[in-house]
């Protein structure tokens, strides 16, 4: 079966155009129990699931996040709006980064802005970060279109019956390399953050002696 390249590309771009995020105003302003949290996340992020029966978050996952100091503990088994915001950040990070790396990114946020009296709230931070999403999706669509067109120019000398697979394989490799480089960059930035934090803490300890 031969893939129609235009239909293939259009289906990819259409899936990107459907990417959305959970808007702060859609998050209930009342505290939620565990079952309500998992149902809410599963409903709101249904489009992000690879298969209809996949679960966005489970009770086990949420309990593990709390045990690993990624998520502040619930109050009387109830989770606040800020818990939900933190879980959304975790959801996006967890497929790319280790638990320790996610801790390095999120702990400074939750320690300072979770249920605090700071003028900048966790909701403000969430809104600011995710307001960039629509422009970023447009840039990604242009980048993916370029990669797609390049990949379908490869292996022109290969047997006709092999070209379709080889073109698709080239496209996957280009996308994978992009993810690999960005993941490596994120890890480098986190390592630099951790080194700077350790240096600051060491200086503070020496000053206190």
C-alpha positions as CSV (number, residue, x, y, z in Angstrom):
1,X,0.0,0.0,0.0
2,X,1.4,3.4,-1.0
3,X,1.2,6.3,1.3
4,X,-0.1,9.5,-0.2
5,X,2.6,11.9,1.0
6,X,0.3,14.9,1.1
7,X,-2.3,13.1,3.2
8,X,0.4,11.7,5.5
9,X,1.8,15.2,6.1
10,X,-1.6,16.7,6.5
11,X,-2.6,14.1,9.1
12,X,0.5,14.9,11.1
13,X,0.0,18.6,11.0
14,X,-3.7,18.2,11.8
15,X,-2.7,16.2,15.0
16,X,-0.4,19.0,15.9
17,X,-3.0,21.7,15.4
18,X,-5.2,19.8,17.9
19,X,-2.6,20.1,20.7
20,X,-4.0,22.1,23.6
21,X,-3.3,22.7,27.2
22,X,-5.4,22.7,30.3
23,X,-6.4,26.3,30.9
24,X,-6.3,27.5,34.5
25,X,-9.9,28.6,34.4
26,X,-11.0,25.0,33.6
27,X,-9.4,23.7,36.8
28,X,-12.0,23.5,39.6
29,X,-11.5,26.1,42.4
30,X,-12.4,23.5,45.0
31,X,-10.1,20.8,46.4
32,X,-10.4,17.4,44.8
33,X,-10.1,13.8,45.9
34,X,-7.8,11.4,44.1
35,X,-10.5,9.9,41.9
36,X,-11.6,13.3,40.9
37,X,-8.0,14.3,40.0
38,X,-7.4,11.3,37.8
39,X,-10.8,11.7,36.1
40,X,-10.2,15.4,35.4
41,X,-6.7,14.8,34.0
42,X,-7.9,11.9,31.9
43,X,-10.7,14.0,30.4
44,X,-8.8,17.2,29.9
45,X,-5.8,15.4,28.2
46,X,-7.7,12.8,26.3
47,X,-6.4,14.1,22.9
48,X,-2.8,13.5,24.1
49,X,-3.4,9.8,24.7
50,X,-1.9,7.4,22.1
51,X,-4.6,4.9,22.6
52,X,-8.2,5.4,23.9
53,X,-7.7,3.1,26.9
54,X,-4.4,4.7,28.0
55,X,-4.4,6.5,31.3
56,X,-3.0,10.0,31.7
57,X,-2.3,9.6,35.4
58,X,-3.1,6.9,37.8
59,X,-3.4,6.8,41.6
60,X,-0.1,4.9,41.8
61,X,1.7,7.6,39.7
62,X,0.4,10.4,41.9
63,X,1.4,8.6,45.1
64,X,4.9,8.0,43.7
65,X,5.2,11.7,42.8
66,X,4.4,12.6,46.4
67,X,6.8,10.0,47.8
68,X,9.6,11.3,45.5
69,X,9.0,14.9,46.6
70,X,7.7,16.0,43.2
71,X,4.2,16.8,44.5
72,X,3.4,18.4,47.9
73,X,1.3,16.1,50.0
74,X,-2.5,16.5,49.8
75,X,-4.4,18.1,52.8
76,X,-6.8,15.6,54.3
77,X,-6.6,13.5,51.1
78,X,-7.7,16.5,49.0
79,X,-5.7,18.2,46.2
80,X,-5.8,21.9,45.5
81,X,-5.7,23.7,42.2
82,X,-1.9,24.2,42.7
83,X,-1.6,20.4,43.0
84,X,-3.3,20.0,39.6
85,X,-1.0,22.6,38.0
86,X,2.1,20.8,39.4
87,X,0.7,17.5,38.1
88,X,0.3,19.0,34.6
89,X,4.0,20.1,34.6
90,X,5.0,16.6,35.8
91,X,2.9,15.0,33.0
92,X,4.7,16.9,30.3
93,X,8.2,16.4,31.8
94,X,7.9,12.7,32.7
95,X,8.3,11.3,29.2
96,X,11.6,13.1,28.8
97,X,13.3,13.5,32.1
98,X,14.3,11.5,35.1
99,X,12.6,11.9,38.5
100,X,15.7,13.7,39.9
101,X,15.8,16.1,36.9
102,X,12.1,16.9,37.4
103,X,12.8,17.6,41.0
104,X,15.5,20.0,40.1
105,X,13.1,21.9,37.9
106,X,9.9,21.8,40.0
107,X,11.1,21.9,43.6
108,X,12.2,25.5,43.4
109,X,8.8,26.4,42.1
110,X,6.8,24.5,44.6
111,X,9.0,25.6,47.5
112,X,8.5,29.2,46.8
113,X,5.2,29.6,45.0
114,X,3.0,26.6,46.2
115,X,0.3,28.0,48.6
116,X,2.4,31.0,49.2
117,X,1.8,34.7,49.7
118,X,4.2,35.7,46.9
119,X,2.9,38.3,44.4
120,X,3.6,35.8,41.7
121,X,1.5,32.6,42.0
122,X,1.9,29.2,40.6
123,X,-1.2,29.9,38.5
124,X,0.6,33.1,37.1
125,X,3.7,31.0,36.2
126,X,1.5,28.3,34.5
127,X,-0.4,30.9,32.5
128,X,2.8,32.7,31.4
129,X,4.5,29.5,30.3
130,X,1.6,27.9,28.4
131,X,0.7,31.2,26.7
132,X,3.7,30.5,24.5
133,X,2.1,27.3,23.2
134,X,0.3,28.5,20.1
135,X,3.3,30.3,18.6
136,X,5.5,27.3,19.4
137,X,3.1,24.9,17.7
138,X,3.2,27.0,14.6
139,X,7.0,27.0,14.5
140,X,7.0,23.2,15.1
141,X,4.6,22.7,12.1
142,X,6.9,24.7,9.8
143,X,9.9,22.7,11.1
144,X,8.2,19.3,10.8
145,X,7.1,20.2,7.2
146,X,10.7,21.0,6.3
147,X,11.9,17.7,7.8
148,X,9.2,15.8,6.1
149,X,10.0,17.3,2.7
150,X,13.7,16.6,3.1
151,X,13.1,13.0,4.2
152,X,11.1,12.2,1.1
153,X,13.9,13.3,-1.1
154,X,16.2,10.7,0.3
155,X,17.1,7.2,-1.2
156,X,16.2,8.2,-4.7
157,X,18.4,5.3,-6.0
158,X,16.8,2.7,-3.8
159,X,14.3,0.2,-5.3
160,X,10.9,1.7,-5.7
161,X,9.3,-0.9,-3.4
162,X,11.7,0.1,-0.6
163,X,11.5,3.9,-0.9
164,X,8.3,4.4,1.0
165,X,9.7,2.7,4.2
166,X,13.1,4.4,3.8
167,X,11.5,7.8,3.4
168,X,9.4,7.2,6.6
169,X,12.5,5.8,8.4
170,X,14.4,9.0,7.4
171,X,11.7,11.2,8.7
172,X,11.5,9.3,12.1
173,X,15.3,9.6,12.4
174,X,15.3,13.3,11.8
175,X,12.5,13.8,14.4
176,X,14.3,11.5,16.8
177,X,17.6,13.4,16.5
178,X,15.8,16.6,17.2
179,X,14.3,15.2,20.4
180,X,17.7,13.7,21.4
181,X,19.5,17.0,21.0
182,X,16.9,19.0,22.9
183,X,16.8,16.4,25.7
184,X,20.6,16.6,26.0
185,X,20.4,20.4,26.1
186,X,17.7,20.3,28.8
187,X,19.9,17.9,30.9
188,X,22.9,20.2,30.4
189,X,20.9,23.2,31.6
190,X,19.7,21.2,34.7
191,X,23.2,20.1,35.5
192,X,24.4,23.7,35.4
193,X,21.5,24.8,37.6
194,X,22.4,22.1,40.1
195,X,26.0,23.0,40.1
196,X,25.2,26.7,40.7
197,X,22.8,25.7,43.5
198,X,25.5,23.5,45.1
199,X,28.1,26.3,44.8
200,X,25.7,28.8,46.4
201,X,24.9,26.5,49.3
202,X,28.6,25.7,49.9
203,X,29.4,29.4,50.0
204,X,26.5,30.0,52.5
205,X,27.8,27.2,54.7
206,X,31.4,28.6,54.6
207,X,30.1,32.1,55.5
208,X,28.2,30.7,58.4
209,X,31.3,29.0,59.9
